[in-house]
C-alpha cells in the first residue's frame, strides 16, 4: 500500500510542477487584465464547485455499496451540468447586453466548473475502489496536459476563455484514460437528507469563498490588474498545496474512510499522525516562500509582475497551512458533522470579509489589506484543526469495541456516534 501512496504523491507533484512551470510562460503571453479575468473565473468556479457537485465527492468514499457510489456520482454530475449550463446562459445574456468582461468570466467559470467538478467526482470513485495507481496517472496527466494546452492557448489566442478550455480538455482526457470501468452503471440510488446536503454544500462553499475572498474583492477595491497579482500570488503561495494537496486529500480520505465505515476507536490517533506530518511540511514551505518570493518574482514572472512576490510572502503562512488543513477538514463531512463545519466556515467567512473590506476601506493600502487577510486566515485554520481533532475524539469515544464475550455474556457490537 505504501508504494501506491508514494506513486500517488509523485504523480500529483510531477503534474503540478508542469502547471507551475507554465506560469512564467503564461505571464509573458497573456496581459495582466486578461489573466485577471481568468483568475476571477477560477475563483468563482472553485467557490461554486461544492454546490455544483452537492459535495458528493466526500460521500462517495464512505458509501457502503457500489450502487450507492454510482447513484451519488450520477446525481453529482447532473447537478454539475446544470450549474455549468447556467454559467453559459449568464455569459450569453451578458454578451447581448454588451458587458464583455462579465461574459468572459461567466463562460470561463462554466468551463472550469466542468473541469474541476467532473474530476473530483470521478476521483472519489477511484478513492472508494482504492485504485491509487489510476489516481496517480490521472493526477500526472491532468497537470501535464493542462500545462501544455494552456501554453498553446496562450500562444494562439491569449484569452481567459481559451485558458479555461485548455484546462477542461486536459482534465477530460485524463479522466477518459483512467476512468473506472462501469463507474456509473451500477444499479442503485441514494437517499440523502436535504438539510444535511444544504448544510454540507453551504459549509464547503463558504470554505472556498473564504480562500478566494482576497481575489474576488481585490478587483473592486484595487482594480483588475491587482486581482491578477493576488491570483498569481495565491497560485505561487498555494503551489506546495497544489503540488501535493490533491494527492494528500486523496491519501487522507483513503486512510480515514475505513475508520469511518468500520470504526475501531483509532480515528483521532490517525488524524494526529497525519497532522504531525503535514504540519512539519507546512512550516518549511512557509519559510521558503517568505524568503524566496520577494527576491525572485520579478525575475521569474517579468518586471510588471514584481509585486506578486510581496503578496506571495504575505500570504505564505495561511497558504502553507492549507497543506495541513485541507486534507483533514473533509473528515467532518465523512463522519456526519456537517453542522460543525458549517458554523466554522461561517465564522471564517465573516472574519475574512471583515479583514479585506476593513483593510481596504480604512488603510487603502493593498499590501496591508493582504496582511490583515493572512492573519485572519491563519487564526481560522487553527480553529478548524482543533475542531477536527475534537470531533474525531468524540467518534472514538462513542465506539463500542468488539471483544470476546465471557461465558454466559452476550456479544457486543460496535456503533459510532452520529
C-alpha positions in Angstrom: 0.0 0.0 0.0 2.8 2.4 0.8 4.3 2.1 -2.7 0.9 3.0 -4.2 0.7 6.1 -1.9 4.2 7.2 -3.0 3.2 6.8 -6.6 0.1 8.9 -5.9 2.1 11.7 -4.4 4.7 11.5 -7.2 2.1 11.7 -9.9 0.5 14.7 -8.3 3.8 16.5 -7.7 5.0 15.9 -11.3 1.7 17.0 -12.8 1.5 20.2 -10.7 5.1 21.1 -11.3 4.3 21.3 -15.0 1.5 23.7 -14.2 3.8 25.8 -12.0 6.4 25.8 -14.8 3.8 27.1 -17.2 3.1 30.2 -15.1 6.2 32.3 -16.2 5.4 31.4 -19.8 1.8 32.4 -19.5 2.6 35.7 -17.8 4.6 36.6 -20.9 1.9 35.5 -23.3 -1.2 36.9 -21.6 -1.6 40.5 -20.5 -2.4 41.2 -16.8 -6.0 42.3 -17.4 -6.9 39.1 -19.3 -5.1 37.0 -16.7 -7.1 38.8 -14.0 -10.4 37.8 -15.7 -9.2 34.1 -15.8 -8.2 34.3 -12.1 -11.5 35.7 -11.1 -13.3 33.0 -13.1 -11.2 30.3 -11.4 -12.0 31.8 -8.0 -15.7 31.8 -8.8 -15.5 28.2 -10.1 -13.9 26.8 -7.0 -16.5 28.7 -4.8 -19.4 27.2 -6.8 -18.0 23.7 -7.1 -19.3 22.4 -3.8 -22.8 23.4 -4.7 -22.4 22.2 -8.3 -21.4 18.6 -7.1 -23.5 18.7 -4.0 -20.3 17.6 -2.1 -20.9 14.1 -3.2 -17.1 13.7 -3.7 -16.9 13.4 0.1 -19.7 10.9 0.4 -18.6 8.5 -2.3 -15.5 7.2 -0.5 -17.6 6.2 2.6 -20.6 4.8 0.6 -21.4 1.2 1.6 -22.3 -0.3 -1.8 -21.3 0.1 -5.5 -24.9 1.1 -6.2 -24.7 4.0 -3.8 -21.4 5.1 -5.3 -22.9 5.1 -8.8 -26.0 6.9 -7.6 -24.1 9.6 -5.8 -21.9 10.1 -8.9 -24.9 10.4 -11.3 -26.7 12.9 -9.1 -23.4 14.9 -8.7 -22.8 15.0 -12.4 -26.3 16.1 -13.2 -26.1 18.9 -10.7 -22.7 19.9 -12.1 -24.0 20.0 -15.7 -27.0 22.2 -14.6 -24.8 24.8 -12.8 -22.2 24.9 -15.6 -25.0 25.4 -18.1 -26.3 28.3 -16.1 -22.9 29.9 -16.4 -23.1 29.7 -20.2 -26.6 31.2 -20.2 -25.3 34.1 -18.0 -22.4 34.6 -20.4 -24.8 34.8 -23.3 -27.0 37.3 -21.6 -24.0 39.5 -20.6 -22.7 39.4 -24.2 -26.1 40.6 -25.5 -26.0 43.5 -23.0 -22.5 44.5 -24.2 -20.9 43.5 -20.9 -17.8 41.9 -22.4 -15.8 41.2 -19.2 -18.7 39.6 -17.2 -19.5 37.5 -20.2 -15.9 36.2 -20.4 -15.8 35.5 -16.6 -19.2 33.7 -16.7 -18.2 31.5 -19.7 -14.8 30.7 -18.3 -16.4 29.9 -15.0 -18.7 27.3 -16.6 -15.8 25.6 -18.4 -13.7 25.5 -15.2 -16.6 24.1 -13.2 -17.0 21.2 -15.5 -13.2 20.6 -15.3 -12.9 20.8 -11.5 -16.2 19.2 -10.6 -16.1 16.3 -13.0 -12.6 15.5 -11.8 -13.3 15.4 -8.1 -16.5 13.3 -8.6 -14.6 10.7 -10.7 -11.6 10.8 -8.4 -13.9 9.9 -5.5 -14.9 6.7 -7.3 -11.2 5.7 -7.6 -10.6 6.5 -3.9 -13.6 4.3 -2.9 -12.2 1.5 -5.0 -8.6 2.1 -3.7 -7.3 2.4 -7.2 -4.4 4.6 -6.2 -2.2 3.8 -9.2 -5.0 5.1 -11.5 -5.3 8.2 -9.4 -1.5 8.7 -9.7 -1.7 8.5 -13.5 -4.7 10.8 -13.6 -3.0 13.4 -11.4 0.0 13.3 -13.7 -1.9 13.6 -16.9 -4.1 16.4 -15.6 -1.1 18.5 -14.8 1.0 17.7 -18.0 -1.9 18.1 -20.4 -3.3 21.2 -18.6 0.0 23.0 -18.7 0.8 22.1 -22.3 -2.7 23.1 -23.5 -2.7 26.4 -21.6 0.6 27.4 -23.1 -0.8 26.5 -26.5 -3.9 28.6 -25.8 -1.7 31.5 -24.7 0.3 31.4 -27.9 -2.7 31.0 -30.2 -5.4 33.1 -28.5 -4.3 34.5 -25.2 -7.8 34.9 -23.8 -9.3 33.7 -20.5 -11.8 31.5 -22.3 -9.1 29.8 -24.2 -7.2 29.1 -20.9 -10.4 27.7 -19.4 -11.0 25.5 -22.4 -7.4 24.1 -22.2 -8.0 23.1 -18.5 -11.2 21.3 -19.3 -9.8 19.4 -22.3 -6.8 18.3 -20.3 -9.0 17.0 -17.4 -11.4 15.2 -19.8 -8.6 13.3 -21.5 -7.0 12.4 -18.1 -10.4 11.0 -16.9 -11.0 9.1 -20.1 -7.7 7.3 -19.9 -8.0 6.3 -16.2 -11.8 6.0 -15.6 -13.0 3.1 -13.6 -14.9 0.6 -15.8 -18.6 0.7 -15.2 -18.3 3.6 -12.7 -21.7 4.9 -13.3 -23.6 1.8 -14.5 -24.2 0.0 -11.2 -27.9 0.0 -10.2 -28.9 1.7 -7.0 -30.0 5.1 -5.7 -29.2 7.4 -2.8 -31.4 8.8 0.0 -29.9 11.9 1.5 -31.4 14.4 3.9 -32.0 17.8 2.1 -31.0 19.6 5.2 -27.7 17.7 5.5 -27.0 18.3 1.8 -27.6 22.1 2.2 -25.5 22.3 5.3 -22.6 20.4 3.7 -22.8 22.4 0.5 -23.0 25.7 2.4 -20.0 24.8 4.6 -17.8 23.8 1.6 -18.9 26.8 -0.5 -18.2 29.2 2.4 -14.8 27.4 3.0 -13.7 28.1 -0.6 -15.2 31.6 -0.6 -13.0 32.5 2.3 -10.0 31.2 0.4 -10.9 33.3 -2.6 -12.1 36.4 -0.7 -8.9 38.3 -1.4 -9.0 37.7 -5.2 -12.7 38.4 -5.5 -12.6 41.7 -3.5 -9.3 43.0 -4.9 -10.9 44.0 -8.2 -13.5 46.4 -6.9 -11.1 48.0 -4.4 -7.8 48.0 -6.3 -8.5 47.1 -9.9 -8.5 44.0 -12.2 -4.7 44.0 -12.5 -4.3 43.8 -8.8 -6.8 40.9 -8.8 -4.4 39.2 -11.3 -1.5 39.8 -8.9 -3.4 38.3 -6.0 -4.5 35.3 -8.1 -0.9 34.7 -9.2 0.4 35.1 -5.7 -2.2 32.6 -4.5 -1.1 30.3 -7.3 2.5 30.6 -6.2 1.9 30.6 -2.4 -0.5 27.8 -2.9 1.8 25.9 -5.2 3.0 23.5 -2.5 -0.6 22.7 -1.7 -1.3 22.4 -5.4 1.7 20.1 -5.8 0.6 17.6 -3.2 -2.7 18.9 -1.8 -5.0 16.9 -4.0 -2.9 13.8 -3.5 -2.7 14.4 0.2 -6.5 14.8 0.3 -6.9 11.5 -1.6 -4.5 9.8 0.7 -6.3 11.2 3.8 -9.7 10.0 2.6 -8.2 6.7 1.6 -6.7 6.1 5.0 -9.6 7.6 7.1 -12.6 6.2 5.2 -12.0 2.6 6.6 -12.1 4.0 10.1 -15.4 5.7 9.3 -17.0 2.7 7.6 -15.8 0.2 10.3 -14.9 2.2 13.4 -12.2 0.8 15.7 -11.7 3.7 18.1 -8.5 4.9 16.4 -9.7 7.7 14.3 -8.3 10.6 16.4 -4.9 8.8 16.5 -4.9 8.5 12.7 -5.7 12.2 12.4 -2.9 13.2 14.9 -0.4 11.2 12.8 -1.4 13.0 9.6 -1.5 16.4 11.4 2.1 15.9 12.7 3.5 15.1 9.3 1.5 17.7 7.4 2.3 20.4 10.0 6.0 19.9 9.7 5.9 20.2 5.9 3.8 23.3 6.1 6.3 25.1 8.4 9.1 24.5 6.0 7.0 25.7 3.0 6.1 28.9 4.7 9.8 29.8 5.5 10.8 29.1 1.9 8.1 31.3 0.4 8.7 34.2 2.8 12.4 34.3 1.9 12.4 33.5 -1.8 9.2 35.0 -3.3 10.1 38.8 -3.0 13.6 38.1 -4.4 12.6 36.0 -7.5 9.1 37.1 -8.5 10.2 39.9 -10.9 12.9 37.7 -12.4 10.7 34.7 -12.9 7.4 36.3 -13.8 8.6 39.5 -15.5 9.1 43.0 -14.2 5.4 44.0 -14.5 4.5 41.2 -12.1 7.2 42.0 -9.4 4.5 43.0 -6.9 3.4 39.3 -6.9 6.5 38.5 -4.8 5.5 40.7 -1.9 1.9 39.4 -1.9 3.1 35.8 -2.0 5.3 36.4 1.0 2.4 38.0 2.9 0.1 35.0 2.1 2.8 32.4 2.7 1.7 31.2 6.2 -2.1 30.7 5.6 -1.5 29.1 2.2 1.1 26.8 3.7 -1.4 25.9 6.4 -3.7 24.6 3.7 -1.3 21.7 3.4 -2.3 20.7 6.9 -5.9 21.7 7.0 -7.4 20.9 3.6 -6.8 17.1 3.7 -8.3 16.8 7.2 -11.3 19.1 7.3 -13.4 16.9 4.9 -13.4 14.3 7.7 -16.2 16.4 9.4 -18.4 15.6 6.4 -17.4 12.0 6.3 -18.5 11.5 9.9 -21.7 13.5 9.7 -20.5 16.6 11.4 -21.7 19.0 8.7 -23.2 21.4 11.3 -19.8 21.8 13.0 -18.1 22.5 9.7 -20.9 24.9 8.6 -20.5 27.0 11.8 -16.7 27.1 11.5 -16.9 28.3 7.9 -19.5 31.0 8.6 -17.2 32.4 11.2 -14.2 32.1 8.9 -16.0 33.9 6.0 -17.2 36.7 8.3 -13.6 37.2 9.6 -12.1 37.1 6.1 -14.7 39.6 4.6 -14.2 41.9 7.6 -10.4 41.8 7.2 -10.3 42.5 3.5 -13.1 45.1 3.4 -12.0 46.8 6.6 -8.4 46.9 5.5 -9.2 48.3 2.1 -11.6 51.0 3.4 -9.5 52.0 6.5 -6.0 51.8 5.1 -6.5 52.0 1.4 -3.2 50.0 1.1 -3.1 46.9 -1.0 -0.3 45.1 0.9 -1.7 46.0 4.4 -5.1 44.5 3.3 -3.3 41.3 2.2 -1.6 41.1 5.6 -4.8 41.5 7.5 -6.4 38.8 5.4 -3.4 36.5 6.0 -3.7 36.9 9.8 -7.4 36.2 9.8 -7.0 33.1 7.7 -4.2 31.7 9.9 -6.3 32.0 13.0 -9.3 30.3 11.4 -7.2 27.4 10.1 -6.1 26.8 13.6 -9.7 26.7 14.8 -10.6 24.2 12.1 -7.8 21.8 13.1 -8.9 21.9 16.8 -12.5 21.1 15.7 -11.4 18.1 13.6 -9.4 16.6 16.5 -12.3 17.2 18.9 -14.9 15.5 16.7 -12.6 12.6 15.8 -12.2 12.0 19.5 -16.0 12.1 20.0 -16.4 9.4 17.3 -13.8 7.2 19.1 -15.5 7.8 22.5 -18.8 6.6 21.0 -17.3 3.5 19.5 -18.0 0.3 21.5 -15.1 -2.0 20.7 -15.8 -5.6 19.8 -14.5 -8.0 22.4 -14.9 -11.7 23.0 -17.9 -12.5 25.2 -17.4 -14.0 28.6 -19.3 -17.3 29.3 -23.0 -16.5 29.7 -22.5 -12.9 28.5 -23.9 -11.6 25.2 -21.5 -10.4 22.5 -21.1 -6.7 22.0 -21.3 -5.0 18.6 -19.9 -1.7 17.6 -21.5 1.7 17.0 -20.5 5.1 16.1 -21.8 8.4 17.3 -23.6 10.5 14.8 
